[in-house]
C-alpha cells in the first residue's frame, strides 16, 4: 500500500541558470554596448525616386522650337 503522507515533489520545470549561461548573457550585453551597427542611421533617409516622380512638379522646360507663334494673317 501507498502511504497517504507522501510529500509532493516541488521540482520546478526550469533548471537553475548555470554560470556559463550567466557569462554568455553578460558577454551579449557587453557586446551590445560597443556594437558599431546603429540601425537608426540606415532607416528613413528620405523619399526615394518613385515618390519624387509622383509628387514633384514637372520642371517647366520650354523648347523654343515647340512654342506656337501667332502670326497675323493679312488678307
Buried (B, 14 or more C-beta within 10 A) or exposed (E): EEEEEEEEEEEEEEEEEEEEEEEEEEEEEEEEEEEEEEEEEEEEEEEEEEEEEEEEEEEEEEEEEEEEEEEEEEE
